[in-house]
Amino acid sequence: AMWWYFAGSRGLETPPIGAEIANGEYQAVFLDNGQVYFGKLKTGNDFYELTDVFYLQTGSAGVDQASLSLLKLGNEAHGPEDKMQINKDHVLFIEDMKSESKVVTAIQDYKSKKQ
């Protein structure tokens, strides 16, 4: 019985990802606390590094054109750098985002206004 229990529990481990991540593209990283971050992801052993980080403003009604409000990481009171080390154990799933997605379009608009 012990062997079956051990073998069954191995299915709960996070599968290794890396080749699946589209380099240079934006990913949406969904965490187990309900927060979603958008940025460019590099995978690692215990931590994933997310750079060029954006997130939706708390209290947004959803991701549609009327309520989309993205914030850039780094403008908060505690002044974080524009990168995050994310413990992979708290990642529920990761999605590559299409270049025409509303979030990616909003990121590109933000960047064009900053230059």
N, C-alpha and C positions, 0 to 999 in steps of 0.2 A: 504494500500500500504506500509505503514511503517513496518508492521509486516513481510511482504514478503521480503522486502529489508533486514531487520535484519536477518531473517532466511537464506537468500541467502548468506549473507556475512560471516556467521559462517563457511561455507564450505571452506573458504580460510585459516582458522587457521591450523597451523602445527599439524598433528595428534601426540598424545603422542607415543613415542617409548621407548623401554627399553628392554622388553622381546625379541624383535626381534634381538637385537644386540648380536652377538656371543662373549661372554666373552673370553678374552685371545687371540682372533683372531685379525687380522688387518682389519681396515675399511678404505675405501676411503671416504673422506668428501668433497663434492663439494659445494663451496660457490658462492654467487651471484655476486662476483667480478671476477669470472673466475678462481680463484685459487683452486687447489685441494691439500689437505693434506692427508697423510697416517699415521695411527697410531692406538693406542688402545683407543677406545672411551667409555666414561662413560656419560650417559645422566643425565640431571638435569632439573630444572624448566625453568630458563631463559638462562642458559649457559650450554654448553656441555664441558667436559674436555677431551682433546686429549693428550695422552702421547706417548713417543717413536715416536716422530714426524719426518716424512720425507716429502719432496716435490720435484717435478720435477724441474730441473734447467730451468730458464727462457730462452726461445729461443730454447728449444728442439723441434725437428721436429715431435715428436710423441712418443708413447710408443712402440718401437720395439727394438730389441737387438742392432741395430747399433746406436740408438740415445738415449737410456735410460740413463739418468744422474740424479741420485737421490742425493739430498743434505740432510744432517742431521741438524735439527734445533738445534741451539746452537753455531754454528761456525760463525754466522754473526757478523758484527762490533759492534752491540749494545749488544751482548752477552746475548741473552735470555736463560731462563731455557728450559729444554727439555719437556715443556708442554704448552698447550694453553688453554685458556678459550674462547670458540667460542660462540658468541651470536646466539642462535638457530634461530632467525629471518632471519639470513643471510645464513642459510644452505638450499641449493636447494634439495639435496638428499644425502643419505648415502648408501654405498654398502659394504657388507662383501666381503672380497677378498679371493679367493681360495689360499690354501697353495702353489700351483704350479704356481701362477701368476708370471709374470716377475718382478713386483714390489716387491712382497714378497720374491722372490728369491734374488733380488738385496739387500733387507734389510738384509736377512740372510747372504749373502756374506759380507756385510759391517760389521756386528756384529762379524763374525768369524775372520775377519782380525784385529779387534780392541782388541781381547782377547789375 
